[in-house]
Amino acid sequence: MRKLYLLILLILLHFSSIAGGDDTKMFSLFPVPLKGSRLSVKLNASSTSISAVELRNLIGKKLQEKGFPKGVDEVIFEDMDTYPSGVYVVLAKDSYGKIVEISKFIINK
């Protein structure tokens, strides 16, 4: 079952990278690669429909979730130094729970 989730996640990552370039991203991550304990997720467009963001590892396990209230253009994931080095994914969801964008990043200790 884990392999199936991993395969689906990789397919989604592949198609999201084909569908649009970096200039059309709805949010950006900073700093990347991550070496500290805080990851900032900032909206690139004020009219975006993102209502929540999730941090997941590469096998799809949800590690953290943050709401994106109206009027707020940045949320911070804390305690990132507790996770091992590797590739992680941030999923952006709309108010219906639909995934609207996926972005990957690296934790490099």
C-alpha positions in Angstrom: 0.0 0.0 0.0 2.9 2.4 0.8 4.4 1.8 -2.6 1.0 2.7 -4.2 0.9 6.0 -2.2 4.5 6.8 -3.2 3.8 6.1 -6.8 0.7 8.3 -6.8 2.6 11.1 -5.1 5.5 10.9 -7.6 3.0 11.0 -10.5 1.3 14.1 -9.0 4.7 15.7 -8.6 5.7 14.9 -12.1 2.5 16.3 -13.7 2.5 19.4 -11.5 6.0 20.2 -12.7 4.9 19.7 -16.4 1.6 21.7 -16.0 3.2 25.0 -15.0 6.5 26.6 -14.6 7.8 28.3 -11.4 6.3 31.6 -12.5 2.8 30.2 -12.1 3.2 28.8 -8.6 0.6 29.8 -6.1 3.0 29.7 -3.2 6.7 29.6 -2.5 8.9 27.9 0.1 11.7 29.6 2.0 14.5 28.6 2.7 15.2 25.8 0.3 17.1 23.6 0.9 16.1 23.8 4.5 18.9 23.6 7.1 17.1 25.2 10.1 14.0 24.6 12.1 11.5 26.9 10.3 9.9 26.6 6.8 8.0 29.5 5.5 5.1 29.1 3.0 4.2 32.3 1.4 1.3 33.0 -1.1 2.4 34.5 -4.4 -1.0 35.8 -5.4 -3.5 37.4 -3.1 -6.5 36.0 -5.0 -5.5 32.4 -4.4 -7.9 29.8 -3.2 -5.5 28.1 -0.8 -7.1 27.5 2.6 -4.6 25.0 4.1 -1.2 23.6 3.6 0.1 20.1 4.6 3.7 18.9 5.1 4.2 15.3 4.1 7.2 13.0 3.8 7.9 11.3 0.5 5.8 8.2 1.3 2.8 10.4 1.9 2.6 10.5 5.7 1.1 13.8 7.0 3.6 15.4 9.4 2.0 18.8 10.0 -1.0 20.9 8.7 -1.5 24.7 8.9 -4.6 26.7 8.1 -4.3 29.6 5.7 -6.9 32.1 7.1 -8.2 34.9 4.8 -5.9 37.9 4.8 -2.8 36.0 5.9 -0.2 35.5 3.2 2.4 33.4 5.1 2.4 30.5 7.5 5.4 28.9 9.2 6.1 25.2 9.9 8.0 25.0 13.1 10.3 22.2 14.5 11.5 21.1 11.1 14.8 20.1 12.6 13.1 17.1 14.2 12.8 15.5 10.7 15.6 13.6 9.0 17.4 14.8 5.9 15.5 14.0 2.7 12.8 15.1 0.3 9.5 16.4 1.6 6.3 17.7 0.0 4.0 20.7 0.8 0.4 20.2 -0.5 -1.9 23.2 -0.8 -5.6 22.6 -0.5 -8.7 24.7 -1.2 -11.7 25.1 1.1 -13.2 21.9 -0.2 -10.0 19.8 0.6 -9.0 19.5 -3.0 -5.3 19.6 -3.7 -4.6 22.6 -5.8 -0.8 22.6 -5.9 2.2 20.5 -4.8 5.7 21.6 -4.2 8.7 19.6 -3.0 11.8 20.6 -1.1 14.8 19.1 0.6 15.9 19.1 4.3 19.6 19.0 4.2 21.3 18.9 7.7 
